[in-house]
Amino acid sequence: MTFHMHISRGLLNRPLFSRFYSKSVDYSHAVIGGGVVGLAIANELTKVEGNKVLVVEKNIAVGMETSSRNSEVIHAGLYYPVDSLKTKFCIEGNHIIYNELNPRKTGVDWSKCGKWVVAQTDYDDAYVERMFLKAKYELGLPVSIIPNHQTKWYEPAVQVERSALVSPTTGIIDSHSLMDYLSTMIEEQGGEIAIGTQVVDIQYLGDKYAILCRETVNDANEEVEIQVENVVNAAGLHADKVANMILPKERHVKQYYAKGNYYTLKTPTPAVRRLIYPVPPRNNKSLGTHLTIDLNNQIRFGPDLEYVDSVDDLSPNNKNIDEAAKAILRYFPHIQPQDLEASYAGIRPKLAAPGDKEFKDFYIKEEEGFPGFVNLLGIESPGLTSAIPIGRYVKDMYHA
């Protein structure tokens, strides 16, 4: 079967709603947000007999924000607390991708290329050893550590002063092919995707929800109201704004915007066959500026991290190139700052404010006092790897 991205005409271009689910509502579930997580949730919900599911996406195509502006890494689950949702869903998602998403059958392109976390100092060495012990003995992951003299056998271009943690189940995935697959499955299972349709208000009516939508294309500025039994807020960067449409003021939530620039090389360099990560910075804000490869084995670096005030601040910039090059040169001494250029940027929704070093897990819960309203906040890395398990988790909240 060949899968193609679904581009619907948009909910507001349809002349009438067909109120086929029941006499009182248009749909059983509305999923707000057509990123990879929203699509994964809708895919699971449409598998349940009797559900009628609508995905509402404000952009002109699905997955145009965080889902398509990231490293496209299939994470193994190394970094987060053992009992966190991030660890649970990351490990489950890693297994699902490799065991359920056969590229020939689904069209989802991925490669289990593996990854190193490289240690250059005593501090790094201790970090890598702690990571190894947790991954192997608490999480059961197939990790190992190799000393620096052996790393040259496998990756002669990579500089390793002490050791490298080897994660063979880390990989890369074409996020667009995954979203193509999920979109097609939603349609085949009877769901609908309304693109170019923005949620501008939500009201709880006691036994259902009224969602006011506005068309965002062609300057039509038309509005329409739909009524649904359940709402899933998977709006990514905009999830706090959607949540605050319905939550009382004293329960309002806030996300922060973390921008990351990605860099490509202007000059040829030695080949690398796996992902290379440094030990994360001590500020715990990110995993560090790492080396990834795409499915064509092209090298890219990133992301760096800076908090910004707008989700529209997506222009890549070169102001951090010197700092990025300094970090990269520690493990890949084949570049000069002038060899790098900022090629694209992405923004992650974070629950941690600037300067907040406390771990923030995924926020996925049915809001008290609003039955059937499930909120998802702070869905950043490893959100791409975790998307399908998150979808199954949300489905089980409705159909336990």
Secondary structure, 3 states (H helix, E strand, C coil): CCCCCCCCCCHHHCCCCCCCCCCCCCEEEEEECCCHHHHHHHHHHCCCCCCCEEEECCCCCCCCCHHHCCCCEECCCCCCCCCCHHHHHHHHHHHHHHHHCCHHHHCCCEECCCEEEEECCHHHHHHHHHHHHHHHHHCCCCCEEEEHHHHHHHCCCCCCCCEEEEECCCEEECHHHHHHHHHHHHHHCCCEEECCEEEEEEEECCCCEEEEEEECCCCCCCEEEEEEEEEEECCHHHHHHHHHCCCCHHHCCCCEEEEEEEEEECCCCCCCCCEEEECCCCCCCCCCCEEEECCCCCEEEECCCEEECCCCCCCCCCCCHHHHHHHHHCCCCCCCHHHEEEEEEEEEEECCCCCCCCCCCCEEEECCCCCCEEEEECCCCCHHHHHHHHHHHHHHHHCC
